[in-house]
């Protein structure tokens, strides 16, 4: 029987792919905390847990009519971003897949009433919500990358998560879930955007967005996932990336409102041109994800 052994919200912000010298130039001489945070996550958590499989919920892969699960044996190549080729150009990636788990996920998600299928097309593109994270964390585990759906609502995402949780339980895999994306996510206009590259959270697009993020980070720290789920309509005013689908799928797989996992920061809460960036790790409670 398989199990989810850990979960996290992680940032995939393009800045992490720039050379350290450039990162410091953009950040008043300081290193952004996200990069050392990734190193800590790898060394202090993943190297200890040794998962078989890592599932990334990637907000940069957006579908329209369904959720699809990549079922390749392996995905490798080079990635260049049309959004920011200055920092993400010909980034190599090489990730072992998990075809059997992909098939199980598609089957279980479909049982939840959400249309889902597998895809093994070799030309299916990769996205930097996965590539950037794998750049720091991939050490040869199986990797699956599941995108968001542009027409999905919060209950759809939770249902997808439930299906993923069932599929993992029906497998023989020890799995880590990574919700790859931002919290509040609004960019400054082009005429202003370069004035807000510092990681200082005073540059978050609005004080209200920053306050909403911090309220949810406090709830994560308390293990109060019910509060986060129950206030999604309110939070949508601050435009969380991917309608927070990455988080909702993650928490759907580990108990939804009943999840009691407490979050701990592996980075500071930082700005990137108006958007929020943070790494938050959720340890599996000793008696299970819903144990207080």
N, C-alpha and C positions, 0 to 999 in steps of 0.2 A: 504494500500500500504506500502510495506517495504522499508527500506533505510539502507545504510551504514552510520553509525554514527561516525566512526573513523577507522584509519588504522595505522599500524606500521611495521617497520622492527625490528625484535628482534633477539637477540643472543640466541642460545640454547647450547652453548659450555659446554662440560662436567664438566669443572672446577666449574661451579656454583652449582653442586650437591655435591661437597666435603665439609667437615666441615670447618667452618670459620678458625679454627686454621691451617688447611692444606692449605687453600687458601692463607693465609698470609705467610706461609712458602715458598710457590712457588713464591710469589710476593714481596720479599724483605721486609717482615713485614707489607705490606699494604693490605687492602681489595681491591679486584677488584671492579670496579664501577658498574658492571652489576647486582650484587645482590641488593644493595640498589636502583638501577635503577628500578628493577622489583617491589620492594615495592612501590616506588613512582608512577609507572604506575598504579598499582592497586588502591592506595589510592587517587591519584590526578586526575585520568582519568576514569578508569573503574567504580569505586564506584560512580562517578558523573554521568556518562552516563547510567549506569545500562542496558547494552545490553541484549537482549534476547538470542543471539547466538554469539559465537566466532568461526570464521573459521580460521584454521591454515593451511598455505601453508608450508608443511614439506619437506625439501630437503633431509631428510634421508629415505623417502618412495619413492622408484623409480620404476616406471612401465616401460613396454617395448612397448606395442602395443596400449595402450589407457590410458585415465585418468579414474580412478574409484573414486566414492564418497561413503564413508562408510555410510550405512543407518541403523545402529543399533539403537535400543531404548536406549541402554546404553552400555558402554564399561568399564569394570573394570578388575582388576587383579594386577599382579606385573611384573615389567619390569627389566630385567638384560641385559646389553649391551655386545655383544661379542667383541665390539671394545675396551671398557674401563670398564671392570667389577670392577676394583678397585674403581671407583667413582660412578658407576651406577649399583647397585646390589640390586635386589628385591625392587625396588622403587614402592610403591603402587600408583595406579591411579584409578579414578572412575569418569567417564564423562558421563553426560546425552547426548544423541544424538538428532538428528533432522531429522527423517526419511522423513517427507513430504518435507522439504527444500532440502534434498539430492536428492529426486526424481525430484524436479523442476530443480535443477542444472544440473543433468545428461541430462534432456530433453533440456534445453536451450543451454548447451555446444554442444550437438549433432547438434542443429540447426545452430550453427556457423561453422559446417563442421569438427568438431573434435570429433573423436570417444570417447564416454563416457558412463559409465554404473554405476549402484549402486551395492554395495556388502554388505551383512549383515552376512557373514560367521563368526560364533563366534570364529574361530581360526585365523582370520586375525590378523597378528601381529601389535602391536603398535611400534612406533619408538621414539627415544629420542628427535627428533625435536619437537614433541608434548608433550611427557611426562614431559620433563624438564621445558617447558614453563608453562604447566598446574600446575605443582608443586607450582609455585609462583603465578599464576594468576587465577586459577579456583576457583570460589566461587558459583558453582551450576548452572551456565548458561548452555545452550546447547552448545556442542562443536562438530564441524566437522573438520576432518583432511584430507586435500587433498594433495596428493604427486605430485612430478615432474615426467616427462616422459623422459627417457634417450634418446629417439629418436626425441624429440620435438625441434623445433627451436623457436626463439623469437616471430615470428608472431603466432605460435601455442599457446604459453603461453598467448599472448594478447587476442587471440580469446577465450580461456578458461575463462579469466577474464571477457570479455564482456558477455559471457553466464552466469557467476556467478552474475554479476551485474543485468542482466535481471531477473534472477530467484529471487534474493532478492527483486527487485521491484515488482514482481508478488506475493510475500508472504506478511505476516503480521508481519515480523520480523525486529527488530532493531539489526543490525549486526556490529560487529567489525572484521576487517580483520587483521591477524597477519602473516607477511611474515617471517617465521622462518628459518634463515640461515645467513651465513657469506657474506661479500663482497668478496674481493680478498681472495683466499683460496688455498694456497700452503704450504705443510708441509716441515719442514727440514728433511733431512735424519736421520735414526735411530741413527747413530753415533753422531749426533749433536743435536738431538731434545731436550734433557733434558737441554741443555744450553740456551734454548729460551722459558722457561715457564713463565717468567715475563710478565706482561701486558704492559710494556713499548712499545709503537709503534715503537721504534727503532729496535725491533726484527721482524717486518713484513718482509716477505720473501725477497722482494727487495724494494729499494727506489722507483722504478717506480710503483710498485703495490700500495705502500702507497700513492704516489702522485695521482694515478688514483682514489683511494678510496676518498681521500680528495676533489678532483675536484667534484666528484659526491655528496659528502656530502654538498658541497657548493651549488650545483644545487638543492638539496633537500631543503636546507634552503631558497632558492629563490623561490621555487615552480616551478622550471623549469624541469618538468618531460620529456618534449619533448627532451631536450638535452641528458638526460640519455638514452632514447629509441633510439634516432638517432645515438648514438655512441656505440651501443652494440657490433658491430663487433670489434671495437677498444678495448673495455673493456674485451672481451673474451681472449685477450692475457694474462690477469692477473688471469684467471681461477676463476671467481666468483662462489661461491658454487651453485651447481644445475643449472649451466648456467644462474644464476640469475632468474630462473623460478619463485621462490617465490615472488620476487618483481614484475616481469612482470605480473603475474596473479593478484596480488593485484592492481597494477595501471590500468590494463585492466578493472577492475570492477568499477573504479572511474574516468574514462574519458580518459585513455591512454595519448596521447600527449597533449590533452587539459586540463589535470588535473593541477590545480594551487595550490594544497594544499602545504603549507609550512611545512617543517620538523623541529622539535626541538629535541635536544638530551636529552635522559633520562639516558645516561651513557657517559663516555668518549669513545673515539675511542681507542680500546685496541688490543693488540696482544694475540694470543694463539698459541704457537709453530709454528709461521710463518703466521697464518691466522688472518684476521681482525675480530673484534667483536664490535658491537655497537647496542644500542637501539635508534631508531628514530621514534618519534610519529608524525603523520600527522592529525592535526585537520581538520574537515570538514569546509571549508569556509562558511561564513554566508549565502551566496546566492547559495551554491552548489559547488560540487567538481571542476567544471570548471570555477568558478568565480574568477577573479583576486583579 
